[in-house]
Amino acid sequence: MQAKGLKLSAEEIYSINKTSLKDAVVWFGGGCTGEMISAQGLLLTNHHCGYGQIQSHSSVENDLLRNGFWAMSKEEELSCPGLSVTFIIRIEDVSEKINAELNDKMSEEERNKKIKEVSSQLEAEATQNTHYKAFTRAFYNGNSFYLFLTEEFEDVRLVGAPPSSIGKFGADTDNWMWPRHTGDFAVFRVYAGKDNKPAAYSKDNVPFTPRHHFTININGISEGDFTMVYGFPGRTQEYLPSYAVNEILETINPSRITIRTERLGVMDSYMRSNDTIRIQYAAKQSGISNGWKKWIGESKGLRVSNAMQQKQKQEVAFTQWVNADKSRTKKYGSLLSEYDKLYQQNAKPLKAAIYVFETALSVELLSFAHSFNKLIEMGSASNTDEKTIRAEADKMMKSVNGFFKNYSQAVDQKIFETLMPMYQKEMGSDYIPEEMSKQMKCAKNDFIKWSATLYHQSIFTNQDQLLSILKDFDAKQAKKLSRDNAYILARSFRTLYDDKIRSEQMRISDQLSIVHRNYMAAIIEMNQNKKIYPDANSTLRVAFGKVEPYQPANAVEYQFQTYLEGVMEKEDNSVEEFNVPVKLKELYNKKDFGPYGFNGKMPVAFIASNHTTGGNSGSPVLNNKGQLIGTNFDRVWEGTMSDIMFNPDRCRNISVDIRYTLFIIDKFAGAKHLVNEMTIVNEDY
């Protein structure tokens, strides 16, 4: 990294003895990354990471998604129940301690049980007499293990978010694409007790003082500049064999893409014609679309990059290395043939699992009905005390209100009518649950008639009736819910998965786990003179690269920076995702960019060759001094295969330029008080 331009030491990036950059990076909400940008607990992440929180405070009358939100004082900041942020205190290699308790005679179940047991002991020791928490993760497919000591804060408040016309500009059309003109950021604040330690929400809490917060540099970027992304990437699979890549290309992605195309089509048609539905389904549609578009780009990237051929070439070299030594042949010689056999066995149950969850159990009525399973079983049992049942019923009452706040029966019923025929056609008799056949027979194989009857008769589409049942819940009410056709249908799909599909997959998965672990050990042994980086697993990582353009196709070349003029070029008031706020246009026309503009232009976003993935959303993008220059929010579509095969010539991460973030906060929102909290410099690096 230093050879590529980094001016920091390893100790300045990660240290357990003194303040370092890691102390300004947080795991945001368990799925994104955030960064501390002031000594008063101010936190920056992506708009799409905070989208659910922004939506939860929105209504038709007070639409924060459409209008944006800015707290002009700490008193105006909005509490976000259920949202937490986690700091990493230290990371410890516990591989020797765990591996010492494992042996090859163990089954996978026994092995996993022992890992969990030893990990729990180590975590208890690490957190004893502290307020810290800990978790342990496997690395290198279970060959190594690391313990993470953490500090978790649960009082996190929304401070500011631009309107979706900025924070989600381009929406699904531009998602995973470059050039990009999205101000994908949101601002929160972390609160603590008066002792600066984690505390449940209280009006008496005070802004958290972080151990470190990032200095922001508004000097700008140039081609070739060193960049570093610090965050919590979710999952990569860089060491998959060719058989797994083939499975992704021929089964997994085509199935999911086909199903979600239909599901999104239904949602889009309703959202465009009804504002209430648009707000209700905004976060749902965004989540579904995100994966859908990513898988399309991933498949395309894998094919263009000849991933299958490259993997097969690596496997030829691997075979030659194995066969060159008798001990290696004995130890690793059967790995590739075992892969071949297991992936062939996995084809049918894998597709069935995808269809169960992407069709049947993605129908909201069915997934909602199934969420009552625990309560129904408790109410039906004779040995469950009333207090326990009452607590679960109260919990479900809250769930009911939350569900119906963001639910449209018309949308869901149409999705049911669209997806269930797909399931029937693709699955055949082997994976059709008996209850589906029974209900279809009653509807004379008419899907529209079936859905009309199901939705009209189900208690789970009637909020008032459901709340009434929960208010006085007892065995009689449990029996009533258990006889609901939506619940019975949902249970039948879940039972099919649990009893048949999952058992088939688990048998194969256990065998694959062993092969994966041994294959990874072989790769490490084969490359013992090289650094082999572990796949991402939602733990703290550094990725580094440089600001640079790229050429995704013949005669196509993209520059590394976008500007506000690109927003104006894309403006289309007939399409909501390309609406431009009036004030933003006024600032653009006046060239009123404050200290954030550059040569009469307002930078918006940039790309660099950092290896990022899901979970890196919201990650700080740092220069060679460790100063904040942007916030990571996406990857280019042509490079989404980087989870499986990273190619620095083709893969680019996309970031909001920090100058655009500050411009929107200061000049557009008028929240100068937030900028005043930050440490901002304008210096060369």
C-alpha positions in Angstrom: 0.0 0.0 0.0 2.8 2.4 0.8 4.4 1.5 -2.5 1.2 2.6 -4.2 1.2 6.0 -2.4 -0.1 5.4 1.2 1.6 7.8 3.7 0.4 6.0 6.9 1.8 3.2 8.9 -0.1 0.0 9.7 -0.4 1.2 13.3 -2.1 4.3 12.2 -4.7 2.2 10.3 -5.3 -0.4 13.0 -4.1 -0.3 16.5 -5.3 -1.7 19.9 -2.8 0.4 21.8 -3.7 3.9 20.6 -6.2 5.7 18.5 -6.3 4.7 14.9 -8.5 5.0 11.8 -10.5 1.9 12.8 -12.0 3.8 15.7 -13.9 6.0 13.3 -15.4 3.1 11.3 -18.7 1.5 12.4 -20.8 -1.4 11.4 -24.1 0.4 10.7 -27.3 -1.4 11.3 -25.7 -4.8 10.8 -25.6 -4.5 7.0 -23.8 -1.3 6.1 -20.8 0.8 7.1 -20.6 4.3 8.6 -17.9 6.7 9.6 -17.6 9.2 12.4 -17.1 12.8 11.1 -17.2 14.9 14.3 -16.2 14.9 17.9 -19.9 15.1 18.7 -20.9 11.7 17.4 -21.9 12.8 13.9 -22.0 9.8 11.6 -22.0 9.6 7.8 -23.4 6.7 5.8 -25.4 6.1 2.6 -28.9 7.4 2.0 -29.9 3.8 1.0 -28.4 2.5 4.3 -30.6 4.9 6.2 -33.5 4.5 3.8 -35.6 2.3 6.2 -35.2 4.8 9.0 -36.1 7.7 6.8 -39.1 5.8 5.6 -40.2 4.9 9.1 -40.5 8.6 9.9 -42.4 9.3 6.6 -46.1 9.6 5.8 -48.1 11.1 3.0 -48.5 14.3 5.0 -44.8 14.4 6.1 -42.9 12.7 3.3 -39.2 12.7 4.4 -38.3 10.5 1.5 -39.6 13.0 -1.0 -38.8 16.2 0.9 -35.7 15.3 2.8 -35.0 16.1 6.5 -32.6 18.2 8.4 -32.5 18.7 12.1 -31.5 22.3 12.8 -30.7 21.5 16.4 -30.0 18.3 18.4 -33.5 18.5 19.9 -35.0 18.0 16.4 -33.0 14.8 15.7 -35.2 11.7 15.3 -34.8 8.6 17.4 -34.4 5.4 15.4 -35.5 2.4 17.5 -33.8 -0.8 16.6 -30.9 0.9 14.8 -27.4 0.3 16.3 -23.8 0.9 15.4 -20.9 -1.2 16.3 -17.2 -0.2 16.8 -14.4 -2.7 16.7 -12.2 -2.5 19.8 -9.7 -5.2 18.8 -9.3 -8.3 16.6 -7.6 -11.4 17.9 -6.4 -14.5 16.0 -7.8 -17.5 18.0 -7.1 -20.1 15.3 -4.7 -22.1 17.5 -7.1 -22.2 20.4 -10.1 -23.4 18.3 -8.2 -25.7 15.9 -6.7 -27.5 18.9 -10.2 -28.7 19.8 -11.0 -30.0 16.3 -10.1 -33.2 14.5 -10.9 -34.9 11.1 -13.0 -37.6 12.8 -15.7 -35.1 13.7 -18.8 -34.8 11.6 -19.6 -31.3 10.4 -22.3 -31.0 13.0 -19.9 -32.0 15.7 -17.2 -29.7 14.4 -19.6 -26.7 14.3 -20.8 -27.5 17.8 -17.3 -27.6 19.1 -16.4 -24.3 17.3 -19.4 -22.6 18.8 -18.6 -24.0 22.3 -15.0 -22.8 22.2 -15.9 -19.5 20.6 -18.4 -18.8 23.4 -15.8 -19.5 26.0 -13.3 -17.2 24.4 -15.9 -14.5 23.9 -17.0 -14.7 27.6 -13.3 -14.4 28.7 -12.8 -11.4 26.4 -15.8 -9.5 27.6 -15.7 -10.4 31.3 -16.2 -7.4 33.6 -16.6 -5.0 30.6 -19.6 -3.5 28.7 -18.1 -4.9 25.5 -19.5 -7.6 23.3 -17.7 -10.2 21.2 -18.2 -12.5 18.2 -16.0 -15.0 16.4 -15.8 -15.6 12.7 -14.3 -18.3 10.6 -11.8 -17.3 7.8 -10.4 -19.2 4.8 -13.4 -21.5 4.7 -13.0 -22.6 8.3 -9.2 -23.0 8.4 -8.7 -19.9 10.6 -10.7 -18.1 13.3 -10.7 -14.5 14.6 -12.4 -13.0 17.7 -13.8 -9.4 17.5 -14.3 -7.4 20.6 -16.9 -4.7 20.0 -18.7 -1.8 21.5 -22.4 -1.4 20.4 -24.5 1.8 20.6 -28.2 1.6 20.3 -29.2 5.2 20.6 -28.7 6.4 17.1 -30.7 9.4 15.7 -31.5 10.7 12.3 -29.9 14.1 11.7 -30.3 14.7 8.0 -31.0 13.2 4.7 -31.4 14.9 1.3 -34.6 14.3 -0.7 -34.7 11.2 -2.8 -34.3 13.3 -5.8 -30.7 13.8 -4.6 -30.1 10.8 -2.3 -31.6 8.3 -4.8 -31.2 10.3 -8.0 -31.3 7.9 -10.9 -32.9 5.2 -8.6 -33.2 1.8 -10.4 -32.2 3.1 -13.8 -28.8 4.2 -12.6 -28.3 1.6 -9.9 -25.0 -0.3 -10.4 -24.2 2.0 -13.3 -21.6 4.6 -14.2 -21.6 7.6 -14.8 -23.5 8.2 -11.6 -24.9 11.5 -10.2 -26.4 10.3 -6.9 -25.9 12.1 -3.6 -26.2 8.8 -1.7 -25.6 9.9 1.8 -27.4 10.4 5.1 -26.3 11.8 8.5 -27.0 10.3 11.9 -25.7 10.9 15.4 -24.6 8.4 18.0 -25.7 9.1 21.6 -24.3 7.6 24.8 -24.8 7.8 28.5 -23.1 10.6 30.4 -20.2 8.3 31.0 -19.7 8.1 27.1 -20.7 4.4 27.2 -23.5 2.7 25.4 -27.0 3.3 26.8 -30.6 2.7 25.8 -32.4 5.7 24.3 -33.0 8.4 26.8 -33.6 12.2 26.6 -30.7 12.5 29.1 -28.2 10.8 26.7 -25.5 13.0 25.2 -23.7 12.9 21.9 -21.0 10.2 21.9 -17.4 11.4 21.8 -15.6 8.9 19.5 -12.0 7.9 20.0 -11.3 9.1 16.5 -13.2 11.0 13.7 -12.1 11.5 10.2 -10.6 14.7 9.0 -12.3 15.8 5.7 -10.1 17.0 2.8 -11.9 19.0 0.2 -8.8 19.5 -2.0 -10.3 17.1 -4.6 -9.1 14.0 -6.5 -6.9 13.4 -9.5 -6.4 10.4 -11.7 -4.0 8.0 -10.1 -4.6 9.1 -6.5 -4.3 6.4 -3.9 -7.6 5.5 -2.3 -8.5 3.2 0.6 -12.0 1.9 1.6 -12.4 0.9 5.2 -15.5 -1.0 6.1 -17.5 -4.2 6.6 -17.8 -6.0 3.2 -20.5 -8.7 3.5 -19.6 -11.7 1.4 -17.2 -12.7 -1.4 -16.5 -16.1 -3.0 -13.2 -15.6 -4.7 -12.0 -19.2 -4.4 -15.0 -21.0 -5.8 -14.3 -23.8 -8.3 -15.5 -23.8 -11.9 -18.4 -26.1 -11.0 -19.8 -23.4 -8.6 -19.4 -20.6 -11.2 -21.3 -22.8 -13.6 -24.1 -23.2 -11.0 -24.3 -19.4 -10.6 -24.4 -18.8 -14.4 -26.8 -21.6 -15.3 -29.2 -22.0 -12.3 -29.0 -19.4 -9.5 -28.9 -16.1 -11.3 -31.3 -17.0 -14.2 -33.9 -18.3 -11.8 -33.7 -15.3 -9.4 -33.6 -12.7 -12.3 -36.7 -14.2 -14.0 -38.8 -14.3 -10.8 -37.8 -10.8 -9.7 -38.4 -9.3 -13.1 -42.1 -10.3 -12.7 -42.4 -9.2 -9.1 -40.8 -5.8 -9.8 -43.1 -5.3 -12.8 -46.2 -5.6 -10.5 -44.8 -3.3 -7.9 -43.7 -0.6 -10.4 -47.1 -0.4 -12.0 -48.8 0.2 -8.7 -46.2 2.6 -7.3 -46.3 4.9 -10.3 -50.0 5.4 -10.0 -50.5 5.7 -6.2 -48.5 7.8 -3.7 -49.5 5.8 -0.7 -48.3 2.6 -2.3 -45.2 4.4 -3.5 -44.2 5.2 0.1 -45.3 1.8 1.4 -43.2 -0.1 -1.1 -40.3 2.2 -1.6 -37.8 0.3 0.6 -39.2 -3.1 -0.5 -38.9 -2.3 -4.1 -35.4 -0.9 -3.7 -34.2 -4.0 -1.9 -35.6 -6.4 -4.5 -34.3 -4.4 -7.4 -30.9 -4.1 -6.0 -30.2 -7.8 -6.1 -32.0 -8.3 -9.4 -29.9 -5.8 -11.2 -26.7 -6.9 -9.5 -27.2 -10.5 -10.6 -27.8 -9.4 -14.2 -24.5 -7.5 -14.2 -22.7 -10.3 -12.4 -23.6 -12.9 -15.0 -22.6 -10.6 -17.8 -19.3 -9.8 -16.1 -18.5 -13.4 -15.5 -19.1 -14.3 -19.1 -17.2 -11.4 -20.5 -14.3 -12.1 -18.2 -14.3 -15.8 -19.2 -14.6 -16.7 -15.6 -15.4 -20.4 -16.3 -12.3 -20.7 -18.5 -10.1 -18.9 -16.0 -11.3 -21.1 -13.2 -10.7 -24.3 -15.3 -7.2 -23.0 -16.1 -6.5 -22.6 -12.4 -7.8 -26.1 -11.8 -5.4 -27.5 -14.4 -2.5 -25.8 -12.6 -3.8 -27.1 -9.3 -4.1 -30.6 -10.6 -0.5 -30.5 -11.9 0.7 -29.2 -8.5 -1.2 -31.9 -6.6 0.1 -34.7 -8.9 3.7 -33.6 -8.6 3.8 -35.0 -5.0 2.4 -38.3 -3.8 1.5 -37.0 -0.4 -0.4 -34.1 -2.0 -2.1 -36.5 -4.4 -3.3 -38.6 -1.4 -4.5 -35.5 0.5 -6.0 -33.4 -2.3 -6.2 -35.6 -5.4 -10.0 -36.2 -5.2 -11.1 -32.7 -4.4 -12.1 -31.6 -8.0 -14.0 -34.8 -8.7 -15.8 -34.5 -5.4 -16.8 -30.9 -6.4 -18.2 -32.1 -9.7 -20.3 -34.8 -8.1 -21.7 -32.6 -5.3 -22.6 -29.7 -7.6 -24.5 -32.0 -9.9 -26.4 -33.4 -6.9 -27.2 -29.9 -5.7 -28.9 -28.7 -9.0 -32.5 -29.8 -8.3 -32.9 -28.9 -4.6 -31.1 -25.6 -5.2 -33.6 -24.5 -7.8 -36.4 -25.7 -5.6 -35.1 -23.6 -2.7 -34.8 -20.5 -4.9 -38.4 -20.9 -6.1 -39.9 -21.5 -2.6 -38.4 -18.3 -1.2 -38.5 -16.1 -4.3 -42.1 -17.0 -5.3 -44.3 -18.5 -2.5 -42.6 -17.1 0.6 -41.9 -13.8 -1.0 -45.7 -13.3 -1.2 -46.3 -11.0 1.8 -49.6 -12.6 2.9 -47.8 -16.0 3.2 -44.7 -14.8 4.9 -46.8 -12.7 7.3 -49.1 -15.6 8.1 -46.1 -17.8 8.7 -44.7 -15.3 11.2 -47.5 -16.3 13.6 -46.3 -19.9 13.7 -44.6 -19.5 17.1 -47.6 -17.9 18.7 -50.0 -20.4 17.2 -47.9 -23.3 18.5 -47.7 -21.8 21.9 -51.4 -21.2 22.1 -52.1 -24.7 20.9 -49.8 -26.3 23.5 -51.2 -27.3 26.9 -48.0 -26.6 28.8 -47.3 -23.0 27.9 -48.0 -20.5 30.7 -50.4 -17.5 30.0 -47.7 -14.9 30.7 -45.4 -16.2 28.0 -48.3 -16.4 25.5 -49.4 -12.9 26.4 -45.9 -11.5 25.8 -45.7 -13.2 22.4 -49.2 -11.9 21.5 -48.2 -8.4 22.4 -45.1 -8.7 20.3 -47.3 -9.8 17.3 -49.7 -6.9 17.8 -46.8 -4.5 17.2 -45.8 -6.6 14.2 -49.4 -6.4 12.8 -49.4 -2.6 12.9 -46.0 -2.4 11.3 -47.0 -4.8 8.6 -50.2 -3.1 7.6 -48.5 0.3 7.6 -46.5 -0.8 4.6 -48.9 -3.3 2.9 -51.2 -3.1 -0.1 -53.4 -6.1 -0.6 -54.0 -5.2 -4.2 -50.2 -5.3 -4.9 -49.6 -8.5 -3.0 -52.6 -10.3 -4.5 -51.4 -9.4 -8.0 -47.9 -10.7 -7.1 -49.4 -14.0 -5.9 -51.3 -14.3 -9.2 -48.1 -13.7 -11.1 -45.6 -15.8 -9.2 -47.6 -18.9 -8.3 -48.1 -20.1 -11.9 -44.3 -19.7 -12.3 -43.7 -22.0 -9.3 -46.1 -24.6 -10.6 -44.6 -24.6 -14.1 -40.9 -24.8 -13.0 -41.2 -27.2 -10.0 -43.2 -30.1 -11.3 -44.8 -32.7 -9.0 -41.6 -33.4 -6.9 -41.8 -30.0 -5.2 -45.5 -29.1 -5.2 -46.8 -29.1 -1.6 -50.0 -31.0 -1.0 -51.8 -28.0 0.2 -51.1 -26.0 -3.0 -52.6 -28.9 -5.0 -55.6 -29.0 -2.7 -56.3 -25.3 -2.9 -55.7 -25.2 -6.7 -58.2 -28.1 -7.1 -60.8 -26.2 -5.2 -60.2 -23.2 -7.5 -60.4 -25.4 -10.5 -56.8 -24.6 -11.4 -57.7 -20.9 -11.9 -55.0 -18.8 -10.2 -57.1 -15.6 -10.2 -60.0 -17.4 -8.6 -57.7 -19.0 -6.1 -56.1 -15.7 -5.1 -59.5 -13.9 -4.8 -60.8 -16.6 -2.4 -57.6 -16.8 -0.4 -57.2 -13.1 0.2 -60.9 -12.5 0.8 -61.3 -15.2 3.4 -57.9 -14.9 5.2 -57.8 -13.3 8.6 -54.3 -12.2 7.8 -55.6 -9.5 5.4 -57.8 -8.0 8.1 -55.9 -5.8 10.5 -58.8 -5.1 12.9 -59.9 -8.7 13.1 -56.3 -9.8 13.7 -55.8 -7.3 16.4 -59.0 -8.3 18.1 -57.9 -12.0 18.1 -54.5 -11.0 19.5 -56.1 -8.9 22.2 -57.8 -11.9 23.8 -55.6 -14.6 22.5 -56.1 -18.1 23.8 -56.2 -21.7 22.6 -59.5 -21.1 20.7 -58.0 -18.2 18.8 -54.9 -20.2 18.1 -57.0 -22.9 16.6 -58.8 -20.3 14.5 -55.6 -18.9 13.1 -54.2 -22.4 12.4 -57.2 -23.2 10.2 -56.7 -20.1 8.0 -55.9 -21.2 4.4 -53.1 -18.6 4.0 -51.4 -19.9 7.1 -51.8 -23.6 6.1 -50.5 -22.8 2.6 -47.5 -20.9 4.0 -46.8 -23.8 6.5 -46.9 -26.3 3.6 -44.3 -24.5 1.7 -42.1 -24.1 4.8 -42.5 -27.7 5.6 -41.6 -28.7 2.1 -38.5 -26.7 2.4 -37.6 -27.8 6.0 -38.4 -31.5 5.6 -37.3 -32.2 2.0 -35.4 -29.4 0.2 -33.3 -28.2 3.2 -32.4 -31.8 4.2 -31.2 -32.5 0.7 -29.2 -29.3 0.6 -27.8 -29.7 4.1 -26.5 -33.2 3.3 -24.7 -31.8 0.2 -23.7 -28.6 2.1 -21.9 -30.6 4.8 -19.9 -32.5 2.2 -19.1 -29.3 0.3 -18.0 -27.6 3.5 -15.3 -30.3 3.9 -14.2 -30.0 0.3 -14.2 -26.2 0.4 -12.1 -26.2 3.6 -9.6 -28.7 2.2 -9.5 -26.9 -1.2 -8.8 -23.6 0.6 -6.0 -25.2 2.6 -4.5 -26.6 -0.6 -4.6 -23.2 -2.3 -2.8 -21.6 0.7 -0.2 -24.4 0.7 0.2 -24.1 -3.1 0.7 -20.3 -2.8 2.7 -20.3 0.5 5.0 -17.5 -0.8 2.1 -15.2 -1.5 -0.5 -13.4 0.6 -3.9 -15.0 0.2 -6.6 -12.6 1.4 -9.7 -14.2 3.0 -13.2 -13.8 1.6 -15.3 -11.1 3.1 -17.6 -12.1 6.0 -19.0 -8.8 7.4 -15.8 -8.1 9.3 -13.6 -5.0 9.2 -11.5 -4.9 6.1 -9.3 -2.5 4.1 -9.4 -2.4 0.3 -7.0 -0.2 -1.7 -6.7 1.0 -5.2 -6.5 4.2 -7.1 -8.8 6.8 -8.8 -8.9 5.8 -12.5 -11.2 5.6 -15.5 -12.1 2.3 -17.2 -13.1 0.8 -20.5 -16.0 -1.7 -20.1 -16.4 -2.4 -23.9 -14.8 -1.7 -27.2 -14.7 2.0 -28.0 -16.3 2.9 -24.7 -14.3 4.8 -22.1 -15.5 6.3 -18.9 -13.9 9.2 -17.0 -13.4 9.0 -13.2 -15.4 12.0 -12.1 -19.0 13.2 -12.6 -20.3 16.8 -12.0 -23.5 18.5 -11.2 -24.0 19.4 -14.9 -24.6 15.7 -15.5 -27.6 15.9 -13.1 -29.0 18.7 -15.2 -28.4 16.7 -18.4 -30.3 13.8 -16.9 -33.2 15.8 -15.6 -36.6 14.5 -16.8 -39.6 15.7 -14.8 -41.8 13.0 -16.4 -39.8 10.4 -14.7 -39.7 10.6 -10.9 -36.2 9.2 -10.4 -34.8 12.0 -12.6 -36.6 15.0 -11.0 -34.2 17.7 -9.9 -35.1 20.0 -6.9 -35.7 23.6 -7.8 -33.2 24.9 -5.3 -30.5 22.6 -6.7 -31.1 24.0 -10.2 -30.9 27.6 -8.7 -27.5 26.9 -7.1 -26.3 25.3 -10.3 -27.3 28.2 -12.5 -25.7 30.7 -10.1 -22.6 28.5 -9.8 -23.1 29.0 -6.0 -20.9 26.0 -4.9 -19.2 27.7 -2.0 -15.7 26.3 -1.2 -16.7 22.9 -2.6 -16.6 23.6 -6.3 -13.7 23.0 -8.5 -12.8 25.1 -11.6 -16.4 26.4 -11.8 -17.9 22.8 -11.5 -19.5 20.9 -8.7 -18.1 17.4 -8.4 -20.6 14.7 -7.5 -19.2 11.2 -7.7 -16.0 9.3 -8.6 -14.7 5.8 -9.3 -11.7 3.9 -8.1 -10.3 0.4 -8.4 -11.0 -0.7 -4.8 -12.4 -4.2 -4.3 -15.8 -3.6 -2.5 -19.0 -5.6 -2.1 -22.3 -5.4 -0.2 -21.7 -4.2 3.3 -19.2 -1.6 2.0 -22.1 0.7 1.4 -21.4 3.8 3.5 -17.7 3.0 3.9 -15.3 5.9 4.1 -13.1 6.4 1.1 -9.8 7.8 2.3 -6.8 9.4 0.7 -3.2 8.5 1.3 -3.2 10.4 4.6 -6.3 8.7 5.9 -8.5 11.7 5.3 -12.1 11.4 4.1 -12.6 12.2 0.4 -15.8 10.3 -0.3 -18.4 7.7 0.8 -18.6 4.4 -1.0 -22.1 3.5 -2.3 -22.0 1.2 -5.3 -20.0 -0.7 -7.9 -20.1 -0.4 -11.7 -22.4 -2.9 -13.4 -19.7 -4.4 -15.5 -17.7 -5.2 -12.4 -20.4 -6.8 -10.1 -18.8 -10.2 -10.7 -16.0 -9.0 -8.3 -17.6 -11.0 -5.5 -16.5 -14.1 -7.4 -13.6 -12.8 -9.6 -12.1 -9.4 -9.0 -10.5 -7.8 -12.1 -8.9 -4.4 -11.4 -9.1 -3.5 -15.1 -12.9 -3.9 -15.1 -14.1 -3.4 -11.5 -14.7 0.0 -10.0 -16.3 1.2 -6.8 -18.5 4.3 -6.9 -18.4 7.0 -4.2 -20.1 10.2 -3.4 -17.5 12.9 -3.5 -17.3 14.4 0.0 -17.4 17.9 -1.6 -20.9 17.2 -3.0 -22.0 15.9 0.4 -20.8 19.1 2.1 -22.3 21.2 -0.7 -25.7 19.6 -0.2 -25.6 19.9 3.6 -24.3 23.5 3.6 -25.7 25.3 0.5 -28.7 23.2 -0.4 -30.0 22.3 3.1 -28.7 25.3 5.0 -27.4 23.0 7.7 -24.1 24.9 8.1 -24.1 24.0 11.8 -23.3 20.4 10.9 -20.4 21.4 8.7 -19.1 23.5 11.6 -18.8 20.4 13.7 -16.5 18.7 11.2 -12.7 18.9 10.9 -12.2 20.2 7.3 -8.9 20.9 5.5 -8.0 21.9 2.0 -4.5 20.5 1.4 -2.5 18.5 -1.0 -1.9 14.8 -0.4 
